[in-house]
């Protein structure tokens, strides 16, 4: 049964990491057009329509809302080994 210990441990870490990924990393309310993740299009949208709320998850995704309406999603969602690596870096 020892041969399965690594698989069981990886699955345990993956389940923990998937739960951690859905927690909030930060929330920012702003009208800046120079966020590191902004695109030319998203910066122009702020200039035209004003302040937004950005919510970043540990998964790597950032959700931009205005008046509780999702207007843009940034980032790449971490999955599999990338997610486990990020999780273990932040929890050790």
C-alpha positions in Angstrom: 0.0 0.0 0.0 3.0 2.3 0.4 3.1 2.8 -3.3 -0.1 4.9 -3.1 1.1 7.2 -0.4 2.4 9.8 -2.9 -0.9 9.8 -4.8 -3.0 10.1 -1.7 -0.8 13.0 -0.4 -1.1 14.8 -3.8 -4.9 14.4 -3.9 -5.1 15.7 -0.3 -3.0 18.7 -1.2 -5.0 19.3 -4.4 -8.3 19.3 -2.4 -6.9 21.8 0.1 -5.5 24.0 -2.7 -8.8 24.0 -4.5 -10.5 25.3 -1.4 -7.8 27.8 -0.8 -8.0 29.0 -4.4 -11.6 30.2 -3.9 -10.7 32.5 -0.9 -10.2 36.2 -1.4 -6.6 37.5 -1.7 -7.5 41.2 -1.9 -10.3 43.6 -2.7 -9.6 47.1 -4.1 -12.0 49.9 -4.9 -10.3 52.3 -7.2 -10.5 54.4 -10.4 -6.8 53.8 -11.4 -6.0 52.9 -15.0 -2.5 51.6 -14.2 -3.1 48.3 -12.4 -0.6 45.6 -13.4 -3.3 43.5 -14.9 -5.2 46.2 -16.8 -5.4 46.1 -20.5 -5.8 49.1 -22.8 -9.5 48.3 -23.1 -10.1 48.0 -19.4 -8.2 51.2 -18.6 -10.3 53.1 -21.2 -13.4 51.6 -19.7 -12.5 53.1 -16.3 -11.7 56.5 -17.8 -15.1 56.5 -19.4 -17.3 55.0 -16.6 -15.4 55.6 -13.3 -14.5 53.6 -10.2 -14.6 49.8 -10.0 -14.1 47.0 -7.4 -11.5 44.4 -8.1 -11.6 41.1 -6.2 -8.6 38.8 -6.5 -8.8 35.2 -5.5 -5.9 32.9 -4.6 -6.7 31.0 -7.8 -5.1 33.8 -9.9 -8.4 35.3 -11.2 -9.4 38.9 -10.6 -13.0 39.9 -11.0 -13.8 43.6 -11.8 -17.2 44.8 -10.9 -19.1 48.1 -11.0 -22.4 48.4 -9.1 -22.3 44.7 -8.4 -22.2 43.8 -12.1 -19.2 41.8 -13.4 -17.6 43.8 -16.2 -14.2 42.0 -16.6 -12.2 39.0 -15.5 -8.4 39.1 -15.5 -5.8 36.4 -15.0 -5.3 32.7 -15.5 -6.8 30.3 -13.1 -4.2 28.0 -11.6 -5.0 24.3 -11.8 -3.4 21.0 -11.0 0.3 21.1 -10.1 0.5 24.9 -10.6 -2.2 25.3 -8.0 -0.6 22.9 -5.6 2.8 24.7 -6.0 1.2 28.1 -5.3 -0.7 26.8 -2.4 2.3 25.2 -0.8 4.4 28.3 -1.3 1.8 30.5 0.5 1.1 28.1 3.3 4.6 27.0 4.3 
